[in-house]
């Protein structure tokens, strides 16, 4: 079994990812979606948590050399800490924006100019939050080896944005593997596949057709 299939199956088992094409979820943006992903749930299941970190450490070896691990606040922070701890490397994390008080840091931790950094994220949707973190690290003088995340919706927009930023991206699992595992595990019925595939092609249009804003 591939890593993508293995991780997708575990995420479904612990309900970190839920699929409900007939009764869509409403995201914070107002979009209606047949999928809801919260990889923070992984932290509550020690066996799955250990597997995810083990696979992240394996995947990390495919990136250019790095000597610091960075988590993207907030959901990427715990996974990043665990990866850094397993690899015995320094850890920093990147806020969405600098604090308005105190030292007004956007990057928390000891990051030296010229440091080579692997960024850890929990989820890739459009890639916006991850690439903001990459930009902040680069502005601080770091060399970003790439971004490694647990799961990706595989939106073309995200792939294009990472290519434009010249930032390597890899994930443990992705939407296509999730659908395959969902059918294999009888989590969904085959007739739901078309609806789930339609959402991936155009989330906004799918949302509008299913009562979203």
C-alpha positions as CSV (number, residue, x, y, z in Angstrom):
1,X,0.0,0.0,0.0
2,X,1.3,3.5,-0.8
3,X,1.9,6.1,1.8
4,X,-0.9,8.2,0.3
5,X,-3.4,5.3,0.6
6,X,-2.2,4.4,4.1
7,X,-2.5,7.9,5.5
8,X,-5.9,8.5,3.8
9,X,-7.3,5.4,5.4
10,X,-6.1,6.4,8.9
11,X,-7.5,9.9,8.5
12,X,-10.9,8.5,7.6
13,X,-10.8,5.9,10.5
14,X,-10.1,8.6,13.1
15,X,-12.6,11.0,11.5
16,X,-9.9,13.6,10.9
17,X,-11.4,13.7,7.4
18,X,-15.2,13.4,7.0
19,X,-17.0,13.0,3.6
20,X,-20.6,13.9,3.4
21,X,-21.7,14.7,-0.2
22,X,-25.4,14.5,0.6
23,X,-25.2,16.8,3.6
24,X,-22.3,19.2,2.9
25,X,-20.3,21.0,5.5
26,X,-20.1,24.8,5.6
27,X,-16.6,26.2,5.8
28,X,-15.7,29.4,7.7
29,X,-15.6,31.1,4.3
30,X,-19.2,30.3,3.7
31,X,-18.4,27.7,1.0
32,X,-20.4,24.5,1.1
33,X,-18.2,21.4,0.8
34,X,-18.6,17.6,0.8
35,X,-15.4,17.2,2.8
36,X,-14.2,18.5,6.2
37,X,-10.5,18.0,7.2
38,X,-9.1,18.7,10.7
39,X,-5.8,17.0,11.0
40,X,-5.4,18.2,14.6
41,X,-7.5,15.2,15.4
42,X,-4.4,13.1,14.6
43,X,-2.8,14.4,17.9
44,X,-5.4,12.5,19.9
45,X,-4.6,9.1,18.5
46,X,-1.0,8.0,19.5
47,X,-0.6,5.2,17.0
48,X,-1.8,7.4,14.1
49,X,0.2,10.3,15.3
50,X,3.4,8.2,15.4
51,X,2.7,6.9,11.9
52,X,2.1,10.4,10.5
53,X,5.4,11.7,12.0
54,X,7.3,8.6,10.9
55,X,6.1,9.1,7.3
56,X,6.8,12.8,7.4
57,X,10.4,12.1,8.5
58,X,10.7,9.6,5.6
59,X,9.3,12.2,3.1
60,X,11.5,14.9,4.5
61,X,14.5,13.0,3.1
62,X,13.5,13.9,-0.5
63,X,13.9,17.6,0.1
64,X,17.1,19.6,-0.2
65,X,19.1,19.5,3.0
66,X,17.7,21.5,5.9
67,X,18.8,22.2,9.5
68,X,15.6,23.8,11.0
69,X,11.9,22.7,11.0
70,X,9.2,25.4,10.9
71,X,5.5,24.9,11.6
72,X,2.8,27.1,10.2
73,X,0.6,28.5,12.9
74,X,-1.5,27.2,14.2
75,X,-2.4,23.7,12.9
76,X,1.1,23.0,11.5
77,X,2.8,23.7,14.8
78,X,2.3,20.5,16.8
79,X,3.2,18.3,13.8
80,X,6.3,20.4,13.1
81,X,7.4,20.1,16.8
82,X,7.1,16.3,16.6
83,X,9.0,16.1,13.3
84,X,11.8,18.4,14.7
85,X,11.9,16.3,17.9
86,X,12.1,13.0,16.0
87,X,14.9,14.5,13.8
88,X,16.6,16.3,16.7
89,X,16.5,19.6,14.9
90,X,15.7,23.2,16.0
91,X,12.1,24.3,15.7
92,X,10.5,27.7,14.9
93,X,7.0,28.6,14.0
94,X,5.5,31.3,11.7
95,X,2.5,33.3,12.6
96,X,0.0,34.6,10.0
97,X,1.2,38.1,10.8
98,X,3.5,39.8,13.3
99,X,2.2,40.3,16.9
100,X,1.0,43.8,17.7
101,X,2.7,43.8,21.1
102,X,5.9,42.7,22.8
103,X,8.7,41.9,20.3
104,X,6.2,42.0,17.4
105,X,7.6,38.7,16.0
106,X,6.1,36.9,13.1
107,X,8.6,34.1,13.5
108,X,8.9,32.6,17.0
109,X,12.1,30.9,17.9
110,X,15.8,31.2,17.1
111,X,16.2,31.5,13.4
112,X,19.6,32.5,12.0
113,X,20.1,34.2,8.6
114,X,21.0,31.6,6.1
115,X,19.3,28.7,7.9
116,X,17.9,26.0,5.7
117,X,14.3,25.4,6.6
118,X,11.7,22.7,6.0
119,X,8.1,24.0,6.5
120,X,5.5,21.7,8.0
121,X,1.8,22.3,7.4
122,X,-1.3,20.2,8.2
123,X,-3.4,20.9,5.1
124,X,-2.9,22.4,1.6
125,X,-6.0,24.0,0.1
126,X,-5.1,27.0,-2.0
127,X,-1.6,27.2,-0.5
128,X,-2.0,30.7,0.6
129,X,-1.2,30.4,4.3
130,X,1.8,28.1,3.6
131,X,3.3,30.4,1.1
132,X,2.9,33.4,3.4
133,X,5.0,31.5,5.9
134,X,7.5,30.7,3.2
135,X,7.7,34.4,2.2
136,X,8.2,35.4,5.9
137,X,11.0,32.9,6.3
138,X,12.7,34.1,3.1
139,X,12.4,37.7,4.2
140,X,14.1,36.7,7.5
141,X,17.1,35.4,5.4
142,X,16.2,31.7,5.6
143,X,16.5,29.3,2.6
144,X,13.3,27.3,2.4
145,X,13.9,23.7,1.3
146,X,10.2,23.2,0.7
147,X,6.8,22.5,2.3
148,X,5.6,19.2,3.6
149,X,2.0,18.7,4.6
150,X,-0.2,15.9,5.8
151,X,-3.0,16.3,3.2
152,X,-3.8,18.2,0.0
153,X,-7.1,18.9,-1.8
154,X,-5.0,18.9,-5.0
155,X,-6.5,22.2,-6.3
156,X,-4.7,23.3,-9.4
157,X,-4.4,26.8,-7.9
158,X,-2.2,25.5,-5.1
159,X,0.2,23.7,-7.5
160,X,0.5,26.8,-9.7
161,X,1.2,29.0,-6.7
162,X,3.9,26.8,-5.4
163,X,5.5,26.6,-8.8
164,X,5.4,30.4,-9.1
165,X,7.0,30.7,-5.7
166,X,9.6,28.1,-6.7
167,X,8.9,26.2,-3.6
168,X,8.9,22.4,-3.6
169,X,5.7,20.8,-2.1
170,X,4.9,17.3,-1.0
171,X,2.1,15.8,1.0
172,X,1.6,12.4,2.8
173,X,-1.8,12.0,1.2
174,X,-4.2,13.7,-1.2
175,X,-7.8,13.9,-2.4
176,X,-7.6,11.2,-5.1
177,X,-6.1,8.7,-2.7
178,X,-8.8,9.6,-0.2
179,X,-11.6,8.8,-2.6
180,X,-10.0,5.5,-3.5
181,X,-9.7,4.5,0.2
182,X,-13.2,5.7,0.9
183,X,-14.6,3.4,-1.7
184,X,-12.3,0.5,-0.6
185,X,-13.4,0.9,3.0
186,X,-17.1,1.3,2.0
187,X,-17.1,4.7,3.7
188,X,-19.0,6.1,0.7
189,X,-21.1,4.4,-2.0
190,X,-19.8,4.4,-5.6
191,X,-22.6,6.7,-6.8
192,X,-21.2,9.5,-4.5
193,X,-17.9,9.6,-6.4
194,X,-19.1,11.8,-9.3
195,X,-20.3,14.4,-6.8
196,X,-17.1,14.3,-4.9
197,X,-15.0,14.6,-8.1
198,X,-17.1,17.5,-9.3
199,X,-16.3,19.4,-6.1
200,X,-12.6,19.1,-6.7
201,X,-12.9,20.5,-10.2
202,X,-14.8,23.7,-9.1
203,X,-15.4,24.1,-5.3
204,X,-17.1,27.5,-5.8
205,X,-19.5,26.3,-8.4
206,X,-20.3,23.2,-6.4
207,X,-20.9,25.3,-3.3
208,X,-23.3,27.6,-5.1
209,X,-25.2,24.6,-6.6
210,X,-25.6,23.2,-3.0
211,X,-26.8,26.3,-1.3
212,X,-23.5,28.0,-0.4
213,X,-22.6,31.6,-0.4
